[in-house]
Amino acid sequence: MTGTGAALFGLATLLVLVPLPARGADVAPPPIPVVDLHVDLSYRVNYRGGTLARGSGQYVASRLLRAGVRGVVLPLFVPKSVSPEGPRMEDLEGSFEKLSSLLPKTPPFSAPGCRGDPAAVRTFLAFEGAGPLAGEPTAVERWAGRGVRVFGLVHTFDNALATSSANETPSVTGLTDAGRDVVRRVFAAGGIVDVSHASDRTTDEILALARAEGKVVVATHSNARALTPHPRNLEDDQIRAIAATGGVVGVNFHSRFLVEKGRATIADVVRHVRHLVSVAGVEHVAIGSDFEGDITPPVGLEDASRFPALGRALVAAGLSREDVTRIFGENALRVLCPNAAPLKK
């Protein structure tokens, strides 16, 4: 056989073994765009020895676009152990400066804000524990101007602003006077208050202030207490109240908040999404993975590259692709950037 004949025979064999798609055949749709409301990469970089490019392996930058990730909220979380008195303003500043220096060097992340490249991964900043603002409340406007869109007042301990859901007994107090002042300042600066980690009393008082001022409240990474009775999760009435402000609840992937015992599966995430949709409406459910926050993720949803698998599981459970598109990204982007350009698919 001549060289040309051998080449043609080899090509014909390859075409038989790997046939081209037939005309009119279904083509796999692109991944559904994701805006993740809570990813602890700043904590991972500043306090756990990780890198922005790889994290712990749960949020690897080079895999994000292929998985559909188009936006992520990065909380400037400072652990309580950083000093005897807990997080200080200087610690928030240090986290901000480190993250700000790394974002331009770590594609596909764009700079914080609503005007980020729609073809990249837009970033937004948040506080997860804003206790230092109690001593410097006028700093709220400055932080909002630097790209902090979401203000979570507490983490796993009470502070000078509010009480936490981590209290061993239900708290009889919620916001302090300083906390009420900061909430009003956040609203005035155009920011969003996050009730994830807040005690029930704190959550209810924040919602009351939001109703009085016509402002939006979110729970960036919380699940349904009706399914998993953990104090970090939300009562159905709280879920409805968040929806009534125009806000969203971001489904958390930590197994402890998905199931009472053992390790969760992707089916448990689907179960919580469906419950939230039934309580709040599909326009008020989002994703708040909590990846990189020392979580135990569900089997089948071990890292951000598995978002397409979650999308398929939600469609298989009866949600439309349009509804999953809202849950994965459109609802979060509507809250974060009401006038933003649509997510690029």
C-alpha positions in Angstrom: 0.0 0.0 0.0 1.4 3.4 -0.9 1.9 6.1 1.7 -1.1 8.0 0.5 -3.3 4.9 0.5 -2.2 4.0 4.0 -3.0 7.5 5.2 -6.5 7.4 3.7 -7.1 4.0 5.2 -6.0 5.2 8.6 -8.3 8.2 8.3 -11.2 6.0 7.3 -10.6 3.7 10.2 -10.5 6.7 12.6 -13.8 8.0 11.3 -15.4 4.7 11.8 -14.1 4.4 15.3 -14.9 8.0 16.3 -17.9 9.1 14.1 -18.7 12.7 13.6 -21.9 14.1 15.1 -24.8 13.4 12.7 -26.6 16.4 11.2 -29.3 17.4 13.7 -27.8 15.4 16.5 -28.0 16.8 20.0 -24.9 18.8 21.1 -24.1 19.1 24.8 -25.2 22.5 26.0 -22.6 24.8 27.6 -22.3 24.8 31.3 -24.8 26.9 33.2 -23.2 30.1 34.5 -22.5 30.1 38.2 -22.3 33.0 40.6 -21.1 31.5 43.9 -22.1 33.7 46.9 -19.5 32.3 49.4 -16.0 30.9 48.7 -13.3 31.2 51.4 -10.3 31.7 49.2 -9.1 34.8 51.2 -9.1 32.7 54.4 -7.3 29.9 52.6 -4.6 32.3 51.3 -4.2 34.4 54.4 -4.4 31.8 57.2 -4.2 28.3 55.7 -1.1 28.5 53.5 -3.0 28.1 50.2 -2.8 29.9 46.9 -5.5 31.9 45.1 -4.8 29.7 42.0 -5.4 26.4 43.7 -6.9 26.9 47.2 -7.1 23.5 48.8 -8.2 22.0 45.5 -11.9 22.8 45.9 -11.7 26.0 43.8 -8.9 25.6 41.3 -8.8 28.8 39.1 -7.9 27.0 35.9 -11.0 24.8 36.1 -13.6 27.5 36.9 -14.6 28.7 33.4 -14.9 25.2 32.1 -17.3 24.4 35.0 -19.4 27.5 34.3 -18.2 29.8 37.2 -18.6 33.4 36.2 -18.8 35.1 39.5 -17.7 34.6 43.1 -18.1 36.4 46.4 -14.8 36.3 48.4 -15.3 37.1 52.1 -12.4 38.8 53.9 -12.7 36.3 56.7 -10.4 36.7 59.8 -10.5 33.9 62.3 -11.0 34.7 66.0 -7.6 33.3 66.9 -5.8 36.1 65.1 -5.5 38.0 68.4 -6.7 37.8 72.0 -9.5 40.3 71.3 -10.4 38.7 68.0 -10.4 40.2 64.5 -9.2 43.9 64.3 -9.6 46.5 61.6 -5.9 46.0 60.7 -6.6 42.3 60.0 -9.4 43.1 57.6 -7.0 45.6 55.9 -4.3 43.0 55.6 -6.7 40.5 54.1 -8.0 43.1 51.6 -4.5 44.1 50.6 -3.3 40.5 50.1 -6.3 39.5 48.0 -6.2 42.7 46.0 -2.6 42.1 45.1 -3.3 38.5 44.0 -6.4 38.9 41.9 -4.8 40.7 38.9 -2.1 38.0 38.8 -4.5 35.0 38.9 -6.6 34.5 35.8 -9.5 34.1 35.2 -10.4 36.3 38.2 -11.3 39.9 37.4 -11.0 42.9 39.8 -13.8 43.3 42.3 -17.0 45.0 41.2 -19.9 44.9 38.9 -18.0 46.0 35.9 -15.8 43.0 35.7 -15.2 41.3 32.4 -18.3 39.2 31.7 -16.1 36.6 30.0 -14.0 36.2 33.1 -14.8 35.3 36.7 -16.2 38.5 38.3 -15.3 38.9 42.0 -17.1 40.6 44.8 -15.9 41.2 48.4 -17.7 40.5 51.6 -17.3 40.5 55.4 -17.9 37.4 57.4 -17.7 38.9 60.8 -17.6 42.7 60.8 -17.0 43.3 64.5 -14.3 45.9 64.0 -16.9 48.2 62.4 -18.4 48.6 65.9 -15.5 50.8 66.8 -15.3 52.6 63.5 -18.8 52.7 62.0 -18.0 55.4 59.5 -15.7 53.0 57.8 -18.7 51.2 56.2 -18.9 53.7 53.4 -15.2 53.4 52.7 -15.3 49.6 52.6 -18.4 49.7 50.3 -16.3 52.0 48.0 -13.5 49.4 48.0 -15.8 46.7 46.6 -17.3 45.1 49.7 -20.9 44.3 48.6 -22.0 41.9 51.3 -21.7 42.5 55.1 -22.1 39.6 57.4 -22.0 40.9 61.0 -21.0 37.8 62.9 -19.3 34.5 62.5 -19.2 31.7 65.1 -19.1 33.9 68.1 -20.9 36.9 69.4 -19.2 40.3 68.8 -19.9 44.0 69.5 -22.5 44.0 66.7 -24.7 41.0 67.2 -25.2 37.5 68.5 -24.2 34.3 66.6 -26.1 31.2 65.7 -23.2 29.2 67.3 -24.5 30.0 70.8 -25.2 26.8 72.7 -28.5 28.1 73.9 -30.9 30.3 71.9 -29.9 33.9 72.3 -32.4 36.4 73.9 -30.5 39.3 72.3 -29.8 40.1 68.7 -28.3 43.3 67.4 -26.6 45.7 69.7 -27.0 49.5 69.3 -23.8 49.5 67.4 -25.1 46.6 65.2 -28.3 48.5 64.4 -26.2 51.5 63.4 -23.9 49.5 61.2 -26.9 47.8 59.5 -28.4 51.2 58.7 -25.1 52.5 57.4 -24.7 49.4 55.1 -28.1 50.0 53.7 -27.3 53.7 53.2 -24.1 52.8 51.4 -25.9 50.5 49.0 -24.5 47.3 50.6 -26.3 44.1 51.4 -26.6 42.5 54.9 -25.9 38.8 55.2 -27.7 36.8 57.9 -25.7 33.6 57.5 -24.1 32.8 61.0 -26.5 35.2 62.7 -28.6 34.1 65.6 -32.4 33.8 65.1 -32.9 37.0 67.1 -30.2 38.9 65.1 -31.7 37.6 61.8 -35.2 38.7 62.7 -34.1 42.2 63.8 -32.1 42.6 60.6 -35.1 41.6 58.5 -37.3 44.1 60.4 -34.8 46.9 59.7 -34.7 45.9 56.0 -38.5 45.9 55.7 -38.7 49.3 57.3 -36.2 50.7 54.8 -37.1 48.7 51.8 -33.6 47.0 51.6 -32.4 43.6 50.5 -31.2 40.9 52.9 -29.4 37.7 51.9 -28.2 34.5 53.5 -25.1 33.7 51.4 -24.5 30.2 52.6 -27.3 28.6 54.7 -29.8 25.8 54.2 -33.2 24.7 55.4 -33.7 23.9 59.1 -36.9 22.1 58.2 -34.7 19.4 56.5 -31.6 19.6 58.7 -32.2 21.0 62.2 -28.9 22.8 62.6 -28.9 26.4 64.1 -26.9 27.6 61.1 -29.8 26.8 58.9 -32.9 28.9 58.4 -36.5 28.5 59.5 -39.1 28.5 56.7 -40.5 31.9 58.0 -37.0 33.4 57.8 -36.6 32.1 54.2 -39.9 33.7 53.2 -38.9 36.9 54.9 -35.6 37.1 53.0 -37.4 36.5 49.8 -39.9 39.2 50.6 -36.9 41.7 50.7 -35.9 40.6 47.2 -33.0 38.7 48.6 -31.7 35.2 48.1 -30.6 32.1 50.1 -27.4 30.5 48.9 -27.3 26.7 49.3 -24.3 25.6 51.4 -22.4 22.5 50.5 -21.1 21.6 54.0 -22.3 18.2 54.9 -23.2 19.2 58.5 -25.8 21.6 57.1 -27.2 19.2 54.6 -27.6 16.0 56.7 -27.8 15.3 60.4 -25.2 12.5 60.3 -22.5 11.3 58.0 -21.4 12.8 54.7 -24.0 14.3 52.4 -24.4 13.4 48.7 -25.3 15.5 45.7 -28.9 14.3 46.2 -29.0 16.1 49.6 -28.1 19.4 47.9 -30.9 18.8 45.4 -33.3 18.2 48.3 -32.4 21.5 50.0 -32.6 23.4 46.7 -36.1 22.0 46.0 -37.3 22.8 49.5 -36.0 26.4 49.3 -37.7 26.8 45.9 -41.0 25.5 47.3 -40.8 28.0 50.3 -39.2 31.1 48.7 -39.8 30.7 45.0 -37.2 29.9 42.4 -36.2 33.6 42.1 -34.8 33.6 45.6 -32.5 30.6 45.6 -28.9 30.7 44.8 -25.5 28.9 45.4 -23.2 29.7 48.3 -20.9 26.7 48.3 -18.7 27.5 51.3 -15.8 25.8 49.3 -12.4 26.5 50.9 -14.0 27.1 54.3 -12.8 23.8 55.8 -16.0 22.1 54.8 -16.8 18.4 54.1 -18.4 18.6 50.7 -21.0 16.1 49.4 -20.0 13.0 47.5 -20.4 14.0 43.9 -19.8 17.6 44.6 -16.2 17.6 45.9 -15.1 20.8 44.1 -16.1 23.5 41.8 -15.5 21.4 38.7 -18.6 19.4 39.7 -21.1 22.3 39.2 -22.3 20.8 35.9 -23.1 17.5 37.7 -25.3 19.5 40.2 -27.0 21.2 37.3 -27.8 17.8 35.7 -29.0 16.4 39.0 -31.4 19.4 39.5 -32.8 19.0 36.0 -33.3 15.3 36.6 -35.1 16.1 39.8 -37.7 18.1 37.8 -36.4 21.7 37.6 -36.2 23.3 34.2 -32.8 24.4 32.7 -34.2 28.0 32.9 -34.9 27.5 36.7 -31.4 26.1 37.2 -29.9 29.0 35.4 -31.7 31.4 37.8 -30.5 29.4 40.8 -26.9 29.0 39.6 -26.2 32.6 38.7 -29.0 35.0 37.6 -30.6 35.4 41.1 -27.2 36.2 42.8 -26.2 38.6 40.1 -29.5 40.4 40.3 -28.9 41.1 44.0 -25.2 41.9 43.7 -25.4 44.0 40.6 -29.0 45.0 39.6 -27.8 46.7 36.4 -25.1 44.2 35.4 -24.8 42.8 31.9 -26.1 39.2 31.6 -23.7 36.4 32.4 -21.9 35.1 29.3 -22.6 31.5 28.6 
